[in-house]
Amino acid sequence: MRIDKFLKVSRVLKRRTLAEEACENGKVLVNGKEAKPGKQIKEGDVVEIAFASGTVRFRVKKVLENVKKDEADSMYELLGDET
């Protein structure tokens, strides 16, 4: 699945256009490398998104095409700071 679609389906970002813009502006990293909107992701990938208020890191647990709103957070696992 494309990273922009994953971010929308998992409800990390509200709209796919926001996900595309974040990728195009270099705010999304997959496994430590800058990700374009079409970057294919798989289970186990680590995604990092830079927001104005800080950075969010998570590991992809499941890649699902459709998911209910209350189950969306089962698609990823938030990661703490590794210092």
C-alpha positions in Angstrom: 0.0 0.0 0.0 1.1 3.5 -0.7 2.2 5.6 2.3 -0.2 8.4 1.6 -3.1 5.9 1.5 -2.0 4.2 4.7 -1.8 7.5 6.6 -5.4 8.2 5.5 -6.9 4.7 6.1 -5.2 4.4 9.5 -6.4 7.9 10.4 -3.0 9.2 11.3 -3.8 12.1 8.9 -7.4 13.1 8.1 -7.1 13.4 4.4 -5.0 11.8 1.7 -4.2 15.2 0.2 -2.6 16.2 3.6 -0.6 12.9 3.5 0.6 13.7 -0.1 1.6 17.2 0.9 3.5 16.0 4.0 5.4 13.5 1.9 6.2 16.0 -0.9 7.5 18.5 1.7 9.9 15.9 3.2 8.0 15.6 6.5 7.5 11.8 6.3 10.3 9.2 6.7 10.0 5.5 6.3 12.8 3.5 7.8 14.8 6.7 8.2 14.5 7.7 4.5 12.4 10.4 3.0 9.2 9.0 1.5 7.4 10.2 -1.6 3.5 9.7 -1.6 3.9 6.6 -3.8 6.3 4.8 -1.4 5.1 1.2 -0.8 5.0 0.2 2.8 4.7 -3.1 4.5 4.3 -4.6 8.0 7.3 -3.8 10.2 8.2 -0.5 8.6 8.9 2.4 10.9 7.3 5.7 9.9 8.2 9.1 11.3 6.1 12.2 10.7 7.2 15.8 11.6 4.4 18.0 12.8 4.8 21.6 13.9 4.2 20.5 17.5 6.7 17.6 17.4 7.4 14.2 15.7 5.4 11.0 15.8 7.0 7.6 15.2 5.2 4.4 14.8 5.7 0.8 13.4 3.2 -0.5 10.9 1.5 -3.6 12.3 -1.1 -4.3 9.6 -1.8 -3.1 6.1 -5.5 -3.1 5.5 -7.5 -1.6 2.6 -10.5 -0.8 4.7 -10.9 -0.5 8.4 -13.5 0.8 10.8 -12.8 4.1 12.6 -12.5 2.5 16.1 -10.1 -0.2 14.8 -7.8 2.2 12.8 -5.2 2.4 15.6 -4.7 -1.4 15.4 -2.8 -0.8 12.1 0.2 0.8 13.9 2.1 0.8 17.2 3.4 4.1 18.6 7.1 4.2 19.4 8.7 6.2 22.2 11.9 8.1 22.0 14.9 5.9 21.6 17.7 7.8 23.2 
